[in-house]
Amino acid sequence: MTESASSFEALLREALAPVEPPDALAVRLEETLTSITEMAADELEAWELGAMRDPRNWVRPAAAVVVGGTAAAGLVLLRARRRAKENTPALETARSTAEQSLRDLSEQTRRLLSRRWV
């Protein structure tokens, strides 16, 4: 029984081992995120401030802010991960600090939103 359990555990470890994506995928993803960020910035740049009076005109700029911000954040994370791979030992402390900061920011955001919507 223990032999079958250990072989099952070994199979699970092998099946769930992390797999690195191909370099071409990372390059394509970076190009796509850059393109989306640039398109969102162009959309915001073309938007006229005078159009703010009519709430029906707010949809496109709001979408551009959300989509562009998300793409920009993804691009930052992608580039940070690539740099972290290159300098893994030196950036381990910075990575853990950044992760803790993101957790703290997330918690504070949840608290603020829960107060606001209650």
C-alpha positions as CSV (number, residue, x, y, z in Angstrom):
1,M,0.0,0.0,0.0
2,T,2.8,2.5,0.8
3,E,4.6,1.6,-2.4
4,S,1.6,2.4,-4.5
5,A,1.0,5.6,-2.5
6,S,4.6,6.7,-3.0
7,S,4.4,6.0,-6.7
8,F,1.1,7.9,-6.9
9,E,2.8,10.9,-5.2
10,A,5.7,10.7,-7.6
11,L,3.3,10.7,-10.5
12,L,1.5,13.7,-9.1
13,R,4.8,15.6,-8.5
14,E,5.8,14.9,-12.1
15,A,2.4,15.9,-13.5
16,L,2.3,19.1,-11.5
17,A,5.9,20.2,-12.1
18,P,6.1,23.8,-13.2
19,V,6.6,24.3,-16.9
20,E,8.3,27.3,-18.3
21,P,6.5,28.9,-21.3
22,P,8.5,29.2,-24.6
23,D,10.4,32.5,-25.1
24,A,8.4,33.3,-28.2
25,L,5.2,33.3,-26.1
26,A,6.7,35.9,-23.7
27,V,7.8,38.0,-26.6
28,R,4.3,37.8,-28.3
29,L,2.6,38.6,-25.0
30,E,4.9,41.6,-24.4
31,E,4.2,42.9,-27.9
32,T,0.4,42.5,-27.5
33,L,0.4,44.2,-24.1
34,T,2.5,47.1,-25.5
35,S,0.1,47.4,-28.4
36,I,-3.0,47.5,-26.1
37,T,-1.4,50.1,-23.9
38,E,-0.5,52.3,-26.8
39,M,-4.0,52.0,-28.3
40,A,-5.6,52.9,-24.9
41,A,-3.2,55.9,-24.6
42,D,-4.1,57.0,-28.1
43,E,-7.8,56.7,-27.3
44,L,-7.4,58.9,-24.2
45,E,-5.3,61.4,-26.1
46,A,-8.0,61.8,-28.7
47,W,-10.7,62.3,-26.2
48,E,-11.9,65.9,-25.8
49,L,-12.4,67.3,-22.3
50,G,-15.4,69.2,-23.4
51,A,-17.2,65.9,-24.0
52,M,-17.2,65.2,-20.3
53,R,-20.5,67.0,-19.8
54,D,-22.5,64.2,-21.4
55,P,-22.2,60.9,-19.3
56,R,-22.9,58.9,-22.5
57,N,-19.4,59.9,-23.7
58,W,-17.7,58.5,-20.6
59,V,-17.8,54.8,-21.7
60,R,-14.9,54.8,-24.2
61,P,-12.4,56.8,-22.0
62,A,-13.3,54.7,-18.9
63,A,-12.8,51.5,-20.9
64,A,-9.5,52.9,-22.2
65,V,-8.3,53.6,-18.7
66,V,-9.3,50.1,-17.4
67,V,-8.0,48.2,-20.4
68,G,-4.8,50.3,-20.8
69,G,-4.1,50.2,-17.0
70,T,-4.5,46.4,-16.9
71,A,-2.3,45.9,-20.0
72,A,0.3,48.3,-18.5
73,A,0.3,46.4,-15.2
74,G,0.7,43.1,-17.0
75,L,3.6,44.5,-19.0
76,V,5.3,45.7,-15.8
77,L,4.9,42.3,-14.2
78,L,6.1,40.5,-17.3
79,R,9.2,42.6,-17.5
80,A,9.8,42.4,-13.8
81,R,9.6,38.6,-14.0
82,R,12.1,38.5,-16.9
83,R,14.5,40.7,-14.9
84,A,14.0,38.5,-11.8
85,K,14.9,35.4,-13.8
86,E,18.1,37.1,-14.9
87,N,19.0,38.3,-11.3
88,T,17.2,35.8,-9.1
89,P,19.4,35.9,-6.0
90,A,19.7,39.7,-5.9
91,L,16.0,40.3,-6.4
92,E,14.6,37.7,-4.0
93,T,14.4,40.2,-1.2
94,A,12.9,42.9,-3.4
95,R,10.4,40.4,-4.7
96,S,9.2,39.3,-1.3
97,T,8.9,43.0,-0.3
98,A,6.9,43.8,-3.4
99,E,4.6,40.8,-2.8
100,Q,4.0,41.9,0.7
101,S,3.3,45.4,-0.4
102,L,0.8,44.2,-3.0
103,R,-0.9,42.1,-0.3
104,D,-1.1,45.1,2.0
105,L,-2.5,47.3,-0.8
106,S,-5.1,44.7,-1.6
107,E,-6.2,44.4,2.0
108,Q,-6.4,48.2,2.4
109,T,-8.4,48.4,-0.9
110,R,-10.9,45.8,0.3
111,R,-11.3,47.6,3.6
112,L,-11.9,50.9,1.9
113,L,-14.4,49.4,-0.6
114,S,-16.3,47.5,2.1
115,R,-16.7,50.7,4.1
116,R,-17.8,52.7,1.1
117,W,-20.4,50.2,-0.1
118,V,-21.9,49.3,3.3
